[in-house]
Structures are given as C-alpha cells and as structure tokens.
Amino acid sequence: MNTEQLTGLEFIQGIVNGKIQNPSISETVPMKMVKAAEGFVEFEVQADNRHLNPMGGVHGGFAATVLDSVTGCAVHTTLPAMASYATVDLNIKMVKPVPLNTSLVATGKIISKSKSLATSEGFLKDSSGKIYAHGTATCIIKM
C-alpha cells in the first residue's frame, strides 16, 4: 500500500483496520487504535510491569506517552496527503495513579486547527469514565 497518497484520516483508519502496521511505540507502550474519525481517535491501552517507576507504581511517562499519541493522532486525522505534524507543546495533568494490568481508554480530539498549528486534547480513563490523566497538545503542521 502506498501510504504517501493517503490522507491522515485514511492512514490512521488503515492502522485501526489492520491494513497498516502499528507504529513501533505501541510495542513499548501497549496501545491499540480502535476508532478514528476526522479530529478524533480512541485507543485501548494497558500498563504492565515494563512501565513501573522505582516505587513500583506506573511511571508518569506511560500516561504522557499515551496522551501525546492520542492528541497527535487526532491532529493527524485532519491532514491532507503528504502533510505531517510534530508536537511542540504537551501539557499533562495526572490526577490518579494509573492502574497496573488494567485496560484503559485513551481519546484524542481536535480543539482548533489553522494552516500551520493545531491544538488537541486527550483523556485517559477507565471503563467507568474515571479520569487518570488528561492533557493538551500543540502541533505544528508541515505541508
């Protein structure tokens, strides 16, 4: 498949549908893209023993990586073919300890987009809707 000709939404949907390989970061931080629409993505994620800090809790970098991924992918879904983005600012708030070996849902949604910048928000929640972390990102768009 020639992915260079795909819009950002087509590319992300290709990952969701299994036609395009997951990015390698999803091996380090278990993330599975399960939904994608223009300006929105949803991932299933789960921290395991590889993500522990020295005190035995889930390292904050787990939530930060997940939120960077969903906010960036939400931006990606709005881009035309051949365009790319890069995160220039990521602001994360961790409000509860991320549980170990528990399936969580991470969502990303566009807040605003111009020709050269986009902002998006992300949430990391459990199945009951309890928020563990949330954040915003600013991404530069390269056409």
Phi and psi in radians as a Rosetta constraint file:
Dihedral C 1 N 2 CA 2 C 2 CIRCULARHARMONIC -1.473 0.35
Dihedral N 2 CA 2 C 2 N 3 CIRCULARHARMONIC 1.689 0.35
Dihedral C 2 N 3 CA 3 C 3 CIRCULARHARMONIC -1.287 0.35
Dihedral N 3 CA 3 C 3 N 4 CIRCULARHARMONIC -0.294 0.35
Dihedral C 3 N 4 CA 4 C 4 CIRCULARHARMONIC -1.133 0.35
Dihedral N 4 CA 4 C 4 N 5 CIRCULARHARMONIC -0.412 0.35
Dihedral C 4 N 5 CA 5 C 5 CIRCULARHARMONIC -1.564 0.35
Dihedral N 5 CA 5 C 5 N 6 CIRCULARHARMONIC -0.100 0.35
Dihedral C 5 N 6 CA 6 C 6 CIRCULARHARMONIC -1.479 0.35
Dihedral N 6 CA 6 C 6 N 7 CIRCULARHARMONIC 2.513 0.35
Dihedral C 6 N 7 CA 7 C 7 CIRCULARHARMONIC -1.193 0.35
Dihedral N 7 CA 7 C 7 N 8 CIRCULARHARMONIC 2.924 0.35
Dihedral C 7 N 8 CA 8 C 8 CIRCULARHARMONIC -1.037 0.35
Dihedral N 8 CA 8 C 8 N 9 CIRCULARHARMONIC -0.716 0.35
Dihedral C 8 N 9 CA 9 C 9 CIRCULARHARMONIC -1.130 0.35
Dihedral N 9 CA 9 C 9 N 10 CIRCULARHARMONIC -0.773 0.35
Dihedral C 9 N 10 CA 10 C 10 CIRCULARHARMONIC -1.067 0.35
Dihedral N 10 CA 10 C 10 N 11 CIRCULARHARMONIC -0.696 0.35
Dihedral C 10 N 11 CA 11 C 11 CIRCULARHARMONIC -1.111 0.35
Dihedral N 11 CA 11 C 11 N 12 CIRCULARHARMONIC -0.880 0.35
Dihedral C 11 N 12 CA 12 C 12 CIRCULARHARMONIC -1.129 0.35
Dihedral N 12 CA 12 C 12 N 13 CIRCULARHARMONIC -0.698 0.35
Dihedral C 12 N 13 CA 13 C 13 CIRCULARHARMONIC -1.122 0.35
Dihedral N 13 CA 13 C 13 N 14 CIRCULARHARMONIC -0.549 0.35
Dihedral C 13 N 14 CA 14 C 14 CIRCULARHARMONIC -1.100 0.35
Dihedral N 14 CA 14 C 14 N 15 CIRCULARHARMONIC -0.638 0.35
Dihedral C 14 N 15 CA 15 C 15 CIRCULARHARMONIC -1.206 0.35
Dihedral N 15 CA 15 C 15 N 16 CIRCULARHARMONIC -0.787 0.35
Dihedral C 15 N 16 CA 16 C 16 CIRCULARHARMONIC -0.998 0.35
Dihedral N 16 CA 16 C 16 N 17 CIRCULARHARMONIC -0.751 0.35
Dihedral C 16 N 17 CA 17 C 17 CIRCULARHARMONIC -1.459 0.35
Dihedral N 17 CA 17 C 17 N 18 CIRCULARHARMONIC -0.013 0.35
Dihedral C 17 N 18 CA 18 C 18 CIRCULARHARMONIC 1.393 0.35
Dihedral N 18 CA 18 C 18 N 19 CIRCULARHARMONIC 0.179 0.35
Dihedral C 18 N 19 CA 19 C 19 CIRCULARHARMONIC -1.518 0.35
Dihedral N 19 CA 19 C 19 N 20 CIRCULARHARMONIC -0.333 0.35
Dihedral C 19 N 20 CA 20 C 20 CIRCULARHARMONIC -2.148 0.35
Dihedral N 20 CA 20 C 20 N 21 CIRCULARHARMONIC 2.407 0.35
Dihedral C 20 N 21 CA 21 C 21 CIRCULARHARMONIC -1.126 0.35
Dihedral N 21 CA 21 C 21 N 22 CIRCULARHARMONIC 2.479 0.35
Dihedral C 21 N 22 CA 22 C 22 CIRCULARHARMONIC -1.053 0.35
Dihedral N 22 CA 22 C 22 N 23 CIRCULARHARMONIC 2.558 0.35
Dihedral C 22 N 23 CA 23 C 23 CIRCULARHARMONIC -1.122 0.35
Dihedral N 23 CA 23 C 23 N 24 CIRCULARHARMONIC 2.640 0.35
Dihedral C 23 N 24 CA 24 C 24 CIRCULARHARMONIC -1.097 0.35
Dihedral N 24 CA 24 C 24 N 25 CIRCULARHARMONIC -0.400 0.35
Dihedral C 24 N 25 CA 25 C 25 CIRCULARHARMONIC -1.054 0.35
Dihedral N 25 CA 25 C 25 N 26 CIRCULARHARMONIC -0.444 0.35
Dihedral C 25 N 26 CA 26 C 26 CIRCULARHARMONIC -1.262 0.35
Dihedral N 26 CA 26 C 26 N 27 CIRCULARHARMONIC -0.166 0.35
Dihedral C 26 N 27 CA 27 C 27 CIRCULARHARMONIC -1.468 0.35
Dihedral N 27 CA 27 C 27 N 28 CIRCULARHARMONIC -0.638 0.35
Dihedral C 27 N 28 CA 28 C 28 CIRCULARHARMONIC -1.329 0.35
Dihedral N 28 CA 28 C 28 N 29 CIRCULARHARMONIC -0.813 0.35
Dihedral C 28 N 29 CA 29 C 29 CIRCULARHARMONIC -2.044 0.35
Dihedral N 29 CA 29 C 29 N 30 CIRCULARHARMONIC 1.826 0.35
Dihedral C 29 N 30 CA 30 C 30 CIRCULARHARMONIC -1.019 0.35
Dihedral N 30 CA 30 C 30 N 31 CIRCULARHARMONIC 1.859 0.35
Dihedral C 30 N 31 CA 31 C 31 CIRCULARHARMONIC -2.342 0.35
Dihedral N 31 CA 31 C 31 N 32 CIRCULARHARMONIC 2.366 0.35
Dihedral C 31 N 32 CA 32 C 32 CIRCULARHARMONIC -2.232 0.35
Dihedral N 32 CA 32 C 32 N 33 CIRCULARHARMONIC 2.107 0.35
Dihedral C 32 N 33 CA 33 C 33 CIRCULARHARMONIC -1.256 0.35
Dihedral N 33 CA 33 C 33 N 34 CIRCULARHARMONIC 2.225 0.35
Dihedral C 33 N 34 CA 34 C 34 CIRCULARHARMONIC -2.091 0.35
Dihedral N 34 CA 34 C 34 N 35 CIRCULARHARMONIC -0.360 0.35
Dihedral C 34 N 35 CA 35 C 35 CIRCULARHARMONIC -2.537 0.35
Dihedral N 35 CA 35 C 35 N 36 CIRCULARHARMONIC 2.549 0.35
Dihedral C 35 N 36 CA 36 C 36 CIRCULARHARMONIC -2.660 0.35
Dihedral N 36 CA 36 C 36 N 37 CIRCULARHARMONIC 2.320 0.35
Dihedral C 36 N 37 CA 37 C 37 CIRCULARHARMONIC -2.470 0.35
Dihedral N 37 CA 37 C 37 N 38 CIRCULARHARMONIC 2.965 0.35
Dihedral C 37 N 38 CA 38 C 38 CIRCULARHARMONIC -1.062 0.35
Dihedral N 38 CA 38 C 38 N 39 CIRCULARHARMONIC 2.077 0.35
Dihedral C 38 N 39 CA 39 C 39 CIRCULARHARMONIC 1.442 0.35
Dihedral N 39 CA 39 C 39 N 40 CIRCULARHARMONIC 0.155 0.35
Dihedral C 39 N 40 CA 40 C 40 CIRCULARHARMONIC -2.604 0.35
Dihedral N 40 CA 40 C 40 N 41 CIRCULARHARMONIC 2.428 0.35
Dihedral C 40 N 41 CA 41 C 41 CIRCULARHARMONIC -2.436 0.35
Dihedral N 41 CA 41 C 41 N 42 CIRCULARHARMONIC 2.716 0.35
Dihedral C 41 N 42 CA 42 C 42 CIRCULARHARMONIC -2.376 0.35
Dihedral N 42 CA 42 C 42 N 43 CIRCULARHARMONIC 2.326 0.35
Dihedral C 42 N 43 CA 43 C 43 CIRCULARHARMONIC -2.117 0.35
Dihedral N 43 CA 43 C 43 N 44 CIRCULARHARMONIC 2.634 0.35
Dihedral C 43 N 44 CA 44 C 44 CIRCULARHARMONIC -1.739 0.35
Dihedral N 44 CA 44 C 44 N 45 CIRCULARHARMONIC 2.326 0.35
Dihedral C 44 N 45 CA 45 C 45 CIRCULARHARMONIC -2.395 0.35
Dihedral N 45 CA 45 C 45 N 46 CIRCULARHARMONIC 2.736 0.35
Dihedral C 45 N 46 CA 46 C 46 CIRCULARHARMONIC -2.729 0.35
Dihedral N 46 CA 46 C 46 N 47 CIRCULARHARMONIC 2.130 0.35
Dihedral C 46 N 47 CA 47 C 47 CIRCULARHARMONIC -1.376 0.35
Dihedral N 47 CA 47 C 47 N 48 CIRCULARHARMONIC 2.473 0.35
Dihedral C 47 N 48 CA 48 C 48 CIRCULARHARMONIC -2.296 0.35
Dihedral N 48 CA 48 C 48 N 49 CIRCULARHARMONIC -2.944 0.35
Dihedral C 48 N 49 CA 49 C 49 CIRCULARHARMONIC -1.080 0.35
Dihedral N 49 CA 49 C 49 N 50 CIRCULARHARMONIC -0.291 0.35
Dihedral C 49 N 50 CA 50 C 50 CIRCULARHARMONIC -1.295 0.35
Dihedral N 50 CA 50 C 50 N 51 CIRCULARHARMONIC -0.184 0.35
Dihedral C 50 N 51 CA 51 C 51 CIRCULARHARMONIC -1.947 0.35
Dihedral N 51 CA 51 C 51 N 52 CIRCULARHARMONIC 0.377 0.35
Dihedral C 51 N 52 CA 52 C 52 CIRCULARHARMONIC -1.545 0.35
Dihedral N 52 CA 52 C 52 N 53 CIRCULARHARMONIC 2.519 0.35
Dihedral C 52 N 53 CA 53 C 53 CIRCULARHARMONIC -1.523 0.35
Dihedral N 53 CA 53 C 53 N 54 CIRCULARHARMONIC 3.096 0.35
Dihedral C 53 N 54 CA 54 C 54 CIRCULARHARMONIC -1.049 0.35
Dihedral N 54 CA 54 C 54 N 55 CIRCULARHARMONIC -0.359 0.35
Dihedral C 54 N 55 CA 55 C 55 CIRCULARHARMONIC -1.581 0.35
Dihedral N 55 CA 55 C 55 N 56 CIRCULARHARMONIC -0.039 0.35
Dihedral C 55 N 56 CA 56 C 56 CIRCULARHARMONIC 1.626 0.35
Dihedral N 56 CA 56 C 56 N 57 CIRCULARHARMONIC 0.018 0.35
Dihedral C 56 N 57 CA 57 C 57 CIRCULARHARMONIC -1.628 0.35
Dihedral N 57 CA 57 C 57 N 58 CIRCULARHARMONIC 2.926 0.35
Dihedral C 57 N 58 CA 58 C 58 CIRCULARHARMONIC -1.208 0.35
Dihedral N 58 CA 58 C 58 N 59 CIRCULARHARMONIC 2.210 0.35
Dihedral C 58 N 59 CA 59 C 59 CIRCULARHARMONIC -1.065 0.35
Dihedral N 59 CA 59 C 59 N 60 CIRCULARHARMONIC 2.462 0.35
Dihedral C 59 N 60 CA 60 C 60 CIRCULARHARMONIC -1.043 0.35
Dihedral N 60 CA 60 C 60 N 61 CIRCULARHARMONIC -0.429 0.35
Dihedral C 60 N 61 CA 61 C 61 CIRCULARHARMONIC -1.102 0.35
Dihedral N 61 CA 61 C 61 N 62 CIRCULARHARMONIC -0.416 0.35
Dihedral C 61 N 62 CA 62 C 62 CIRCULARHARMONIC -1.085 0.35
Dihedral N 62 CA 62 C 62 N 63 CIRCULARHARMONIC -0.951 0.35
Dihedral C 62 N 63 CA 63 C 63 CIRCULARHARMONIC -1.103 0.35
Dihedral N 63 CA 63 C 63 N 64 CIRCULARHARMONIC -0.700 0.35
Dihedral C 63 N 64 CA 64 C 64 CIRCULARHARMONIC -1.099 0.35
Dihedral N 64 CA 64 C 64 N 65 CIRCULARHARMONIC -0.739 0.35
Dihedral C 64 N 65 CA 65 C 65 CIRCULARHARMONIC -1.154 0.35
Dihedral N 65 CA 65 C 65 N 66 CIRCULARHARMONIC -0.762 0.35
Dihedral C 65 N 66 CA 66 C 66 CIRCULARHARMONIC -1.075 0.35
Dihedral N 66 CA 66 C 66 N 67 CIRCULARHARMONIC -0.803 0.35
Dihedral C 66 N 67 CA 67 C 67 CIRCULARHARMONIC -1.214 0.35
Dihedral N 67 CA 67 C 67 N 68 CIRCULARHARMONIC -0.615 0.35
Dihedral C 67 N 68 CA 68 C 68 CIRCULARHARMONIC -1.081 0.35
Dihedral N 68 CA 68 C 68 N 69 CIRCULARHARMONIC -0.685 0.35
Dihedral C 68 N 69 CA 69 C 69 CIRCULARHARMONIC -1.176 0.35
Dihedral N 69 CA 69 C 69 N 70 CIRCULARHARMONIC -0.833 0.35
Dihedral C 69 N 70 CA 70 C 70 CIRCULARHARMONIC -1.251 0.35
Dihedral N 70 CA 70 C 70 N 71 CIRCULARHARMONIC -0.626 0.35
Dihedral C 70 N 71 CA 71 C 71 CIRCULARHARMONIC -1.198 0.35
Dihedral N 71 CA 71 C 71 N 72 CIRCULARHARMONIC -0.704 0.35
Dihedral C 71 N 72 CA 72 C 72 CIRCULARHARMONIC -1.169 0.35
Dihedral N 72 CA 72 C 72 N 73 CIRCULARHARMONIC -0.749 0.35
Dihedral C 72 N 73 CA 73 C 73 CIRCULARHARMONIC -1.164 0.35
Dihedral N 73 CA 73 C 73 N 74 CIRCULARHARMONIC -0.565 0.35
Dihedral C 73 N 74 CA 74 C 74 CIRCULARHARMONIC -1.070 0.35
Dihedral N 74 CA 74 C 74 N 75 CIRCULARHARMONIC -0.730 0.35
Dihedral C 74 N 75 CA 75 C 75 CIRCULARHARMONIC -1.106 0.35
Dihedral N 75 CA 75 C 75 N 76 CIRCULARHARMONIC -0.789 0.35
Dihedral C 75 N 76 CA 76 C 76 CIRCULARHARMONIC -0.957 0.35
Dihedral N 76 CA 76 C 76 N 77 CIRCULARHARMONIC -0.647 0.35
Dihedral C 76 N 77 CA 77 C 77 CIRCULARHARMONIC -1.134 0.35
Dihedral N 77 CA 77 C 77 N 78 CIRCULARHARMONIC -0.230 0.35
Dihedral C 77 N 78 CA 78 C 78 CIRCULARHARMONIC -1.750 0.35
Dihedral N 78 CA 78 C 78 N 79 CIRCULARHARMONIC -0.017 0.35
Dihedral C 78 N 79 CA 79 C 79 CIRCULARHARMONIC -1.605 0.35
Dihedral N 79 CA 79 C 79 N 80 CIRCULARHARMONIC 2.583 0.35
Dihedral C 79 N 80 CA 80 C 80 CIRCULARHARMONIC -1.321 0.35
Dihedral N 80 CA 80 C 80 N 81 CIRCULARHARMONIC 2.961 0.35
Dihedral C 80 N 81 CA 81 C 81 CIRCULARHARMONIC -0.993 0.35
Dihedral N 81 CA 81 C 81 N 82 CIRCULARHARMONIC 2.535 0.35
Dihedral C 81 N 82 CA 82 C 82 CIRCULARHARMONIC 1.332 0.35
Dihedral N 82 CA 82 C 82 N 83 CIRCULARHARMONIC -0.049 0.35
Dihedral C 82 N 83 CA 83 C 83 CIRCULARHARMONIC -1.627 0.35
Dihedral N 83 CA 83 C 83 N 84 CIRCULARHARMONIC 2.739 0.35
Dihedral C 83 N 84 CA 84 C 84 CIRCULARHARMONIC -2.457 0.35
Dihedral N 84 CA 84 C 84 N 85 CIRCULARHARMONIC 3.066 0.35
Dihedral C 84 N 85 CA 85 C 85 CIRCULARHARMONIC -2.490 0.35
Dihedral N 85 CA 85 C 85 N 86 CIRCULARHARMONIC 2.862 0.35
Dihedral C 85 N 86 CA 86 C 86 CIRCULARHARMONIC -2.538 0.35
Dihedral N 86 CA 86 C 86 N 87 CIRCULARHARMONIC 2.421 0.35
Dihedral C 86 N 87 CA 87 C 87 CIRCULARHARMONIC -1.254 0.35
Dihedral N 87 CA 87 C 87 N 88 CIRCULARHARMONIC 2.229 0.35
Dihedral C 87 N 88 CA 88 C 88 CIRCULARHARMONIC -1.924 0.35
Dihedral N 88 CA 88 C 88 N 89 CIRCULARHARMONIC -0.289 0.35
Dihedral C 88 N 89 CA 89 C 89 CIRCULARHARMONIC -2.666 0.35
Dihedral N 89 CA 89 C 89 N 90 CIRCULARHARMONIC 2.342 0.35
Dihedral C 89 N 90 CA 90 C 90 CIRCULARHARMONIC -2.375 0.35
Dihedral N 90 CA 90 C 90 N 91 CIRCULARHARMONIC 2.142 0.35
Dihedral C 90 N 91 CA 91 C 91 CIRCULARHARMONIC -2.099 0.35
Dihedral N 91 CA 91 C 91 N 92 CIRCULARHARMONIC 1.993 0.35
Dihedral C 91 N 92 CA 92 C 92 CIRCULARHARMONIC -2.040 0.35
Dihedral N 92 CA 92 C 92 N 93 CIRCULARHARMONIC 2.423 0.35
Dihedral C 92 N 93 CA 93 C 93 CIRCULARHARMONIC -2.118 0.35
Dihedral N 93 CA 93 C 93 N 94 CIRCULARHARMONIC 2.111 0.35
Dihedral C 93 N 94 CA 94 C 94 CIRCULARHARMONIC -1.770 0.35
Dihedral N 94 CA 94 C 94 N 95 CIRCULARHARMONIC 2.007 0.35
Dihedral C 94 N 95 CA 95 C 95 CIRCULARHARMONIC -1.825 0.35
Dihedral N 95 CA 95 C 95 N 96 CIRCULARHARMONIC -0.327 0.35
Dihedral C 95 N 96 CA 96 C 96 CIRCULARHARMONIC -2.561 0.35
Dihedral N 96 CA 96 C 96 N 97 CIRCULARHARMONIC 2.631 0.35
Dihedral C 96 N 97 CA 97 C 97 CIRCULARHARMONIC -1.059 0.35
Dihedral N 97 CA 97 C 97 N 98 CIRCULARHARMONIC 2.320 0.35
Dihedral C 97 N 98 CA 98 C 98 CIRCULARHARMONIC -1.221 0.35
Dihedral N 98 CA 98 C 98 N 99 CIRCULARHARMONIC 2.234 0.35
Dihedral C 98 N 99 CA 99 C 99 CIRCULARHARMONIC -1.304 0.35
Dihedral N 99 CA 99 C 99 N 100 CIRCULARHARMONIC 2.611 0.35
Dihedral C 99 N 100 CA 100 C 100 CIRCULARHARMONIC -1.473 0.35
Dihedral N 100 CA 100 C 100 N 101 CIRCULARHARMONIC 2.454 0.35
Dihedral C 100 N 101 CA 101 C 101 CIRCULARHARMONIC 0.946 0.35
Dihedral N 101 CA 101 C 101 N 102 CIRCULARHARMONIC 0.690 0.35
Dihedral C 101 N 102 CA 102 C 102 CIRCULARHARMONIC -2.223 0.35
Dihedral N 102 CA 102 C 102 N 103 CIRCULARHARMONIC 2.249 0.35
Dihedral C 102 N 103 CA 103 C 103 CIRCULARHARMONIC -1.213 0.35
Dihedral N 103 CA 103 C 103 N 104 CIRCULARHARMONIC 2.230 0.35
Dihedral C 103 N 104 CA 104 C 104 CIRCULARHARMONIC -2.161 0.35
Dihedral N 104 CA 104 C 104 N 105 CIRCULARHARMONIC 2.845 0.35
Dihedral C 104 N 105 CA 105 C 105 CIRCULARHARMONIC -2.008 0.35
Dihedral N 105 CA 105 C 105 N 106 CIRCULARHARMONIC 2.278 0.35
Dihedral C 105 N 106 CA 106 C 106 CIRCULARHARMONIC -2.061 0.35
Dihedral N 106 CA 106 C 106 N 107 CIRCULARHARMONIC 2.307 0.35
Dihedral C 106 N 107 CA 107 C 107 CIRCULARHARMONIC -2.168 0.35
Dihedral N 107 CA 107 C 107 N 108 CIRCULARHARMONIC 2.605 0.35
Dihedral C 107 N 108 CA 108 C 108 CIRCULARHARMONIC -2.302 0.35
Dihedral N 108 CA 108 C 108 N 109 CIRCULARHARMONIC 2.475 0.35
Dihedral C 108 N 109 CA 109 C 109 CIRCULARHARMONIC -2.537 0.35
Dihedral N 109 CA 109 C 109 N 110 CIRCULARHARMONIC 2.400 0.35
Dihedral C 109 N 110 CA 110 C 110 CIRCULARHARMONIC -1.151 0.35
Dihedral N 110 CA 110 C 110 N 111 CIRCULARHARMONIC 2.405 0.35
Dihedral C 110 N 111 CA 111 C 111 CIRCULARHARMONIC -1.768 0.35
Dihedral N 111 CA 111 C 111 N 112 CIRCULARHARMONIC -0.827 0.35
Dihedral C 111 N 112 CA 112 C 112 CIRCULARHARMONIC -2.695 0.35
Dihedral N 112 CA 112 C 112 N 113 CIRCULARHARMONIC 2.575 0.35
Dihedral C 112 N 113 CA 113 C 113 CIRCULARHARMONIC -2.579 0.35
Dihedral N 113 CA 113 C 113 N 114 CIRCULARHARMONIC 2.309 0.35
Dihedral C 113 N 114 CA 114 C 114 CIRCULARHARMONIC -2.065 0.35
Dihedral N 114 CA 114 C 114 N 115 CIRCULARHARMONIC -2.950 0.35
Dihedral C 114 N 115 CA 115 C 115 CIRCULARHARMONIC -1.127 0.35
Dihedral N 115 CA 115 C 115 N 116 CIRCULARHARMONIC -0.587 0.35
Dihedral C 115 N 116 CA 116 C 116 CIRCULARHARMONIC -2.079 0.35
Dihedral N 116 CA 116 C 116 N 117 CIRCULARHARMONIC -0.217 0.35
Dihedral C 116 N 117 CA 117 C 117 CIRCULARHARMONIC -2.391 0.35
Dihedral N 117 CA 117 C 117 N 118 CIRCULARHARMONIC 2.554 0.35
Dihedral C 117 N 118 CA 118 C 118 CIRCULARHARMONIC -2.393 0.35
Dihedral N 118 CA 118 C 118 N 119 CIRCULARHARMONIC 2.555 0.35
Dihedral C 118 N 119 CA 119 C 119 CIRCULARHARMONIC -2.085 0.35
Dihedral N 119 CA 119 C 119 N 120 CIRCULARHARMONIC 2.562 0.35
Dihedral C 119 N 120 CA 120 C 120 CIRCULARHARMONIC -2.552 0.35
Dihedral N 120 CA 120 C 120 N 121 CIRCULARHARMONIC 2.867 0.35
Dihedral C 120 N 121 CA 121 C 121 CIRCULARHARMONIC -2.215 0.35
Dihedral N 121 CA 121 C 121 N 122 CIRCULARHARMONIC 2.679 0.35
Dihedral C 121 N 122 CA 122 C 122 CIRCULARHARMONIC -2.436 0.35
Dihedral N 122 CA 122 C 122 N 123 CIRCULARHARMONIC 2.676 0.35
Dihedral C 122 N 123 CA 123 C 123 CIRCULARHARMONIC -2.358 0.35
Dihedral N 123 CA 123 C 123 N 124 CIRCULARHARMONIC 2.494 0.35
Dihedral C 123 N 124 CA 124 C 124 CIRCULARHARMONIC -2.061 0.35
Dihedral N 124 CA 124 C 124 N 125 CIRCULARHARMONIC 2.002 0.35
Dihedral C 124 N 125 CA 125 C 125 CIRCULARHARMONIC -2.335 0.35
Dihedral N 125 CA 125 C 125 N 126 CIRCULARHARMONIC 2.862 0.35
Dihedral C 125 N 126 CA 126 C 126 CIRCULARHARMONIC -1.648 0.35
Dihedral N 126 CA 126 C 126 N 127 CIRCULARHARMONIC -3.123 0.35
Dihedral C 126 N 127 CA 127 C 127 CIRCULARHARMONIC -1.151 0.35
Dihedral N 127 CA 127 C 127 N 128 CIRCULARHARMONIC -0.358 0.35
Dihedral C 127 N 128 CA 128 C 128 CIRCULARHARMONIC -1.551 0.35
Dihedral N 128 CA 128 C 128 N 129 CIRCULARHARMONIC -0.077 0.35
Dihedral C 128 N 129 CA 129 C 129 CIRCULARHARMONIC 1.707 0.35
Dihedral N 129 CA 129 C 129 N 130 CIRCULARHARMONIC 0.016 0.35
Dihedral C 129 N 130 CA 130 C 130 CIRCULARHARMONIC -1.153 0.35
Dihedral N 130 CA 130 C 130 N 131 CIRCULARHARMONIC 2.252 0.35
Dihedral C 130 N 131 CA 131 C 131 CIRCULARHARMONIC -1.537 0.35
Dihedral N 131 CA 131 C 131 N 132 CIRCULARHARMONIC 2.259 0.35
Dihedral C 131 N 132 CA 132 C 132 CIRCULARHARMONIC -1.772 0.35
Dihedral N 132 CA 132 C 132 N 133 CIRCULARHARMONIC -0.590 0.35
Dihedral C 132 N 133 CA 133 C 133 CIRCULARHARMONIC -2.770 0.35
Dihedral N 133 CA 133 C 133 N 134 CIRCULARHARMONIC 2.688 0.35
Dihedral C 133 N 134 CA 134 C 134 CIRCULARHARMONIC -2.583 0.35
Dihedral N 134 CA 134 C 134 N 135 CIRCULARHARMONIC 2.842 0.35
Dihedral C 134 N 135 CA 135 C 135 CIRCULARHARMONIC -2.982 0.35
Dihedral N 135 CA 135 C 135 N 136 CIRCULARHARMONIC 3.046 0.35
Dihedral C 135 N 136 CA 136 C 136 CIRCULARHARMONIC -2.287 0.35
Dihedral N 136 CA 136 C 136 N 137 CIRCULARHARMONIC 2.713 0.35
Dihedral C 136 N 137 CA 137 C 137 CIRCULARHARMONIC -2.400 0.35
Dihedral N 137 CA 137 C 137 N 138 CIRCULARHARMONIC 2.618 0.35
Dihedral C 137 N 138 CA 138 C 138 CIRCULARHARMONIC -2.021 0.35
Dihedral N 138 CA 138 C 138 N 139 CIRCULARHARMONIC 2.275 0.35
Dihedral C 138 N 139 CA 139 C 139 CIRCULARHARMONIC -2.144 0.35
Dihedral N 139 CA 139 C 139 N 140 CIRCULARHARMONIC 2.423 0.35
Dihedral C 139 N 140 CA 140 C 140 CIRCULARHARMONIC -1.554 0.35
Dihedral N 140 CA 140 C 140 N 141 CIRCULARHARMONIC 2.443 0.35
Dihedral C 140 N 141 CA 141 C 141 CIRCULARHARMONIC -1.846 0.35
Dihedral N 141 CA 141 C 141 N 142 CIRCULARHARMONIC 2.291 0.35
Dihedral C 141 N 142 CA 142 C 142 CIRCULARHARMONIC -2.013 0.35
Dihedral N 142 CA 142 C 142 N 143 CIRCULARHARMONIC 2.067 0.35
